[in-house]
């Protein structure tokens, strides 16, 4: 790294002072100052204060570095499904020291699914900060998906003994628990570093595929004529199916949301939502009254300010 204070020269042989030593070019090339513009082929992204045009001075190079990590090309092509993918951790596993600049284009192949096994964890997260001056691009040709929300529990009821109006023995069900609301889906893609450009570089994003939050779970139903009411359907998910909350319901999967159940006289449970969409409400019987709500759909992208979106593509769910 070049000095942040003290002398800086174009040539010279002192580490920390010499632009020549830091960026590895010959002194003859420096006679054309335009060759020192950032991005002109000599000075890398490791010099964020160096201009790309106009006036240029030696002071612009203070703190500049040519220490840039470039991962192996084969490692930047994601060809298999991934769960809970953390870009920063992945780069560290490839040998990045966590502080050097990064220059890489990560491409998710067509048909590949990056997803989560928990609604509290994004399918794809950047994992933190990338030093200013880094040049990192995500090209999505496949799917980046959040985990689907679990459907709500159906009611439970206990069979009781009693007497009717005539005093004769009878049995009836008494609620132990009513149907519960569905749970929200998880986030697909999250930038969770600093939005301050002096702290972290933005990530470029080209979305040629699908980015979708997990679908919300459907609400559970309530029925007073049987021990269990129908469970809500799970929201549409990635490669991990949602959990069926009770004994009578359907999971959400990559193929689609879990349907609700509409049994005659048993209460109607809500269907799970598609990617990024909320689930349906659950109802009670007898009386056909609303008893539970569907969960909200998960976000397609959070931390949008940390991305430079080059291609929007298809997105399901909120972007914030």
C-alpha positions as a printed Julia matrix, in Angstrom:
320×3 Matrix{Float64}:
   0.0     0.0     0.0
   1.22    3.5    -0.8
   1.75    5.99    2.03
  -1.29    7.7     3.47
   1.05   10.49    4.63
   4.58   11.34    3.67
   6.31   11.26    0.26
   4.94    9.6    -2.88
   6.78    9.44   -6.19
   6.12    7.91   -9.57
   9.47    6.15   -9.75
  11.81    5.38   -6.94
  12.68    2.22   -5.09
  11.09    2.69   -1.65
   8.11    0.45   -0.86
   5.16    2.58    0.17
   6.4     5.61   -1.74
   6.77    4.36   -5.3
   3.76    4.14   -7.61
   6.02    2.18   -9.93
   6.67   -0.52   -7.34
   3.08   -0.75   -6.14
   1.48   -1.19   -9.55
   4.32   -2.96  -11.31
   4.83   -0.92  -14.45
   7.97    0.53  -16.01
   9.01    4.14  -15.59
   8.81    4.74  -19.35
   5.06    4.24  -19.29
   4.55    6.93  -16.69
   5.52    9.71  -19.09
   1.89    9.55  -20.24
  -0.05   10.46  -17.11
  -3.28    9.25  -18.73
  -1.95    5.7   -18.3
  -2.34    6.19  -14.52
  -6.08    6.76  -14.65
  -7.98    4.13  -12.68
  -9.24    1.49  -15.08
  -6.82    2.44  -17.88
  -5.06   -0.89  -17.62
  -2.3    -0.19  -15.07
  -3.95    1.08  -11.91
  -6.49   -1.41  -10.6
  -9.6    -0.9    -8.52
  -7.3    -0.83   -5.51
  -6.98    2.92   -5.93
 -10.55    4.23   -5.44
  -9.41    7.86   -5.07
  -7.57    7.89   -8.38
  -9.74    9.56  -11.03
 -10.75    7.92  -14.28
 -10.39   11.2   -16.19
  -9.54   14.86  -15.7
  -6.88   16.22  -13.37
  -4.68   13.67  -11.6
  -2.08   14.23   -8.88
   0.27   12.11   -6.82
  -1.86   12.83   -3.74
  -4.7    10.86   -5.36
  -2.63    7.72   -4.87
  -2.39    7.93   -1.07
  -3.47    4.6     0.45
  -3.76    2.95   -2.97
  -2.89   -0.73   -3.23
  -2.43   -3.3    -5.93
  -3.23   -6.17   -3.59
  -6.22   -7.68   -5.43
  -7.55  -11.22   -4.92
  -8.74  -12.94   -8.08
 -10.29  -16.4    -7.44
  -9.64  -19.31   -9.81
 -11.97  -19.12  -12.84
 -13.46  -22.57  -12.14
 -14.48  -21.44   -8.64
 -16.48  -18.5    -9.97
 -18.85  -20.72  -11.96
 -21.54  -22.11   -9.64
 -22.75  -25.3   -11.3
 -24.49  -27.11   -8.43
 -27.31  -26.22   -6.03
 -26.23  -24.4    -2.87
 -27.92  -23.9     0.5
 -27.43  -20.77    2.66
 -24.74  -19.42    0.32
 -22.47  -16.81    1.9
 -20.29  -15.07   -0.7
 -17.75  -13.65    1.73
 -17.24  -17.01    3.44
 -16.95  -18.68    0.05
 -14.19  -16.29   -1.01
 -12.32  -16.92    2.25
 -12.54  -20.67    1.55
 -10.83  -19.97   -1.78
  -7.92  -18.23   -0.08
  -9.03  -14.59    0.23
  -7.6   -12.95    3.35
 -10.8   -10.97    4.02
  -9.13   -7.56    3.65
  -7.58   -7.45    0.17
  -9.51   -6.12   -2.78
 -11.54   -8.64   -4.77
 -12.01   -8.82   -8.52
 -14.41  -11.57   -9.61
 -17.53  -12.4   -11.6
 -19.61  -15.19  -10.04
 -22.0   -16.88  -12.45
 -24.9   -19.09  -11.33
 -25.6   -21.56  -14.13
 -29.05  -21.99  -15.65
 -31.1   -24.48  -13.64
 -28.98  -24.12  -10.49
 -30.93  -23.28   -7.32
 -29.4   -21.18   -4.53
 -31.79  -21.41   -1.6
 -32.15  -21.58    2.16
 -33.24  -24.12    4.75
 -34.49  -21.48    7.2
 -36.67  -18.39    6.85
 -34.19  -16.53    9.07
 -31.32  -17.05    6.61
 -31.31  -15.63    3.05
 -30.75  -18.06    0.21
 -27.78  -15.94   -0.92
 -26.06  -13.38    1.3
 -23.04  -11.25    0.52
 -21.81  -11.97    4.04
 -20.41   -8.55    4.97
 -18.17   -5.84    3.58
 -15.91   -5.88    0.53
 -13.09   -3.33    0.57
 -13.8    -0.16   -1.44
 -12.33   -0.55   -4.9
 -13.33   -4.23   -5.15
 -15.06   -5.24   -8.36
 -17.5    -8.1    -7.66
 -20.33   -9.15   -9.96
 -23.1   -11.73   -9.52
 -24.64  -13.09  -12.72
 -27.74  -15.14  -11.96
 -28.85  -17.43  -14.76
 -30.65  -19.78  -12.38
 -32.67  -19.29   -9.18
 -31.98  -17.43   -5.95
 -34.79  -18.29   -3.51
 -35.85  -17.8     0.08
 -37.26  -20.52    2.31
 -41.03  -20.92    2.25
 -43.04  -20.09    5.37
 -44.58  -22.92    7.35
 -48.33  -23.27    7.25
 -50.32  -22.56   10.4
 -51.34  -25.32   12.77
 -54.85  -26.67   12.5
 -56.96  -26.74   15.64
 -56.89  -29.47   18.22
 -59.9   -30.54   20.25
 -60.53  -32.98   23.07
 -63.47  -35.36   23.15
 -65.53  -34.63   26.27
 -68.34  -36.48   28.04
 -71.45  -34.59   29.06
 -75.24  -34.55   28.95
 -77.64  -33.09   26.44
 -80.68  -30.89   27.14
 -82.67  -33.92   28.14
 -80.02  -34.99   30.59
 -78.94  -37.92   28.47
 -75.25  -38.86   28.17
 -73.49  -37.36   25.16
 -70.01  -36.6    23.85
 -68.7   -33.43   22.26
 -65.41  -31.8    21.25
 -63.91  -28.92   23.15
 -61.14  -26.81   21.62
 -57.66  -27.32   23.06
 -56.22  -24.83   20.56
 -57.58  -22.88   17.61
 -55.92  -22.73   14.2
 -52.84  -20.49   13.99
 -51.66  -18.1    11.3
 -49.13  -19.06    8.67
 -45.5   -17.95    9.01
 -43.73  -15.51    6.67
 -41.37  -16.61    3.93
 -37.65  -15.87    3.96
 -35.46  -13.51    1.92
 -33.84  -14.63   -1.32
 -30.86  -12.28   -1.76
 -29.39   -9.99    0.9
 -26.59   -7.45    0.94
 -25.62   -7.27    4.6
 -22.55   -5.1     4.46
 -22.2    -1.36    4.99
 -23.95    0.98    2.55
 -21.2     3.56    3.08
 -19.02    3.52   -0.08
 -15.98    4.4     2.04
 -16.48    1.15    3.97
 -17.74   -1.36    1.41
 -17.89   -1.66   -2.37
 -21.22   -2.24   -4.1
 -21.91   -5.62   -5.72
 -22.93   -5.59   -9.37
 -25.98   -7.74  -10.12
 -27.13   -9.14  -13.44
 -30.31  -11.18  -13.03
 -31.1   -13.28  -16.07
 -33.02  -15.82  -13.99
 -35.39  -15.68  -11.02
 -34.92  -14.09   -7.6
 -37.84  -14.93   -5.32
 -38.62  -14.69   -1.64
 -40.19  -17.73    0.0
 -43.97  -17.88   -0.13
 -45.92  -17.21    3.06
 -47.58  -20.12    4.83
 -51.35  -20.54    4.75
 -53.43  -20.16    7.9
 -54.6   -23.21    9.81
 -58.3   -24.04   10.13
 -60.44  -24.75   13.19
 -63.03  -27.49   13.5
 -65.12  -28.32   16.53
 -66.37  -31.65   15.17
 -63.09  -33.59   15.15
 -59.78  -33.84   17.06
 -57.72  -32.02   14.41
 -58.4   -29.17   12.01
 -56.55  -28.93    8.67
 -53.11  -27.33    8.64
 -52.24  -24.46    6.31
 -50.19  -25.18    3.22
 -46.51  -24.29    3.23
 -45.24  -21.43    1.05
 -43.39  -22.17   -2.16
 -39.74  -22.71   -1.32
 -36.31  -23.62   -2.68
 -34.73  -27.05   -2.42
 -35.83  -27.46    1.23
 -39.51  -28.25    1.71
 -41.47  -26.57    4.46
 -42.46  -28.53    7.54
 -46.04  -29.8     7.82
 -47.02  -28.38   11.21
 -49.53  -31.05   12.28
 -51.15  -34.22   11.01
 -53.24  -32.84    8.17
 -51.54  -30.53    5.67
 -49.16  -30.14    2.74
 -45.61  -28.87    2.51
 -44.42  -26.12    0.19
 -41.63  -27.11   -2.2
 -39.63  -25.85   -5.16
 -42.38  -27.18   -7.43
 -45.14  -25.14   -5.77
 -46.91  -23.97   -2.63
 -48.76  -26.43   -0.41
 -52.52  -26.32   -1.07
 -55.1   -25.59    1.57
 -57.68  -28.18    2.57
 -61.4   -27.67    2.03
 -63.07  -30.68    3.65
 -66.84  -30.48    3.98
 -67.76  -29.46    7.51
 -64.21  -29.5     8.79
 -63.02  -25.9     8.32
 -60.99  -24.62    5.38
 -57.25  -24.05    5.75
 -55.33  -21.55    3.63
 -53.02  -22.38    0.75
 -49.4   -21.29    0.9
 -48.23  -18.39   -1.25
 -46.17  -18.54   -4.41
 -42.61  -17.14   -4.35
 -42.74  -13.7    -2.78
 -46.51  -13.86   -2.16
 -48.5   -14.18    1.04
 -50.46  -17.26    2.07
 -54.24  -17.5     2.31
 -56.27  -17.23    5.53
 -57.75  -20.16    7.46
 -61.42  -20.5     8.44
 -63.41  -22.18   11.17
 -66.41  -24.5    11.11
 -69.19  -24.31   12.03
 -69.85  -20.68   11.26
 -67.3   -20.15    8.47
 -65.54  -17.3    10.26
 -61.96  -16.12    9.8
 -59.73  -17.74   12.39
 -56.15  -17.23   11.14
 -54.1   -15.25    8.64
 -51.66  -16.19    5.92
 -47.98  -15.38    6.4
 -46.35  -12.62    4.36
 -44.26  -13.43    1.33
 -40.49  -13.15    1.7
 -38.42  -10.37    0.13
 -36.67  -10.84   -3.18
 -33.81   -8.51   -2.2
 -32.88   -6.68    0.98
 -30.08   -4.13    1.2
 -30.71   -3.01   -2.37
 -28.46    0.02   -1.82
 -25.5    -2.35   -1.68
 -26.09   -3.53   -5.24
 -25.61   -1.93   -8.61
 -28.4    -3.62  -10.56
 -27.37   -4.04  -14.19
 -30.24   -6.34  -15.19
 -33.45   -6.52  -13.13
 -34.81   -9.81  -14.5
 -37.67  -11.64  -12.84
 -38.19  -10.92   -9.15
 -40.91  -12.17   -6.8
 -41.28  -10.35   -3.52
 -40.43   -6.98   -2.07
 -37.19   -5.13   -2.8
 -35.82   -2.77   -0.17
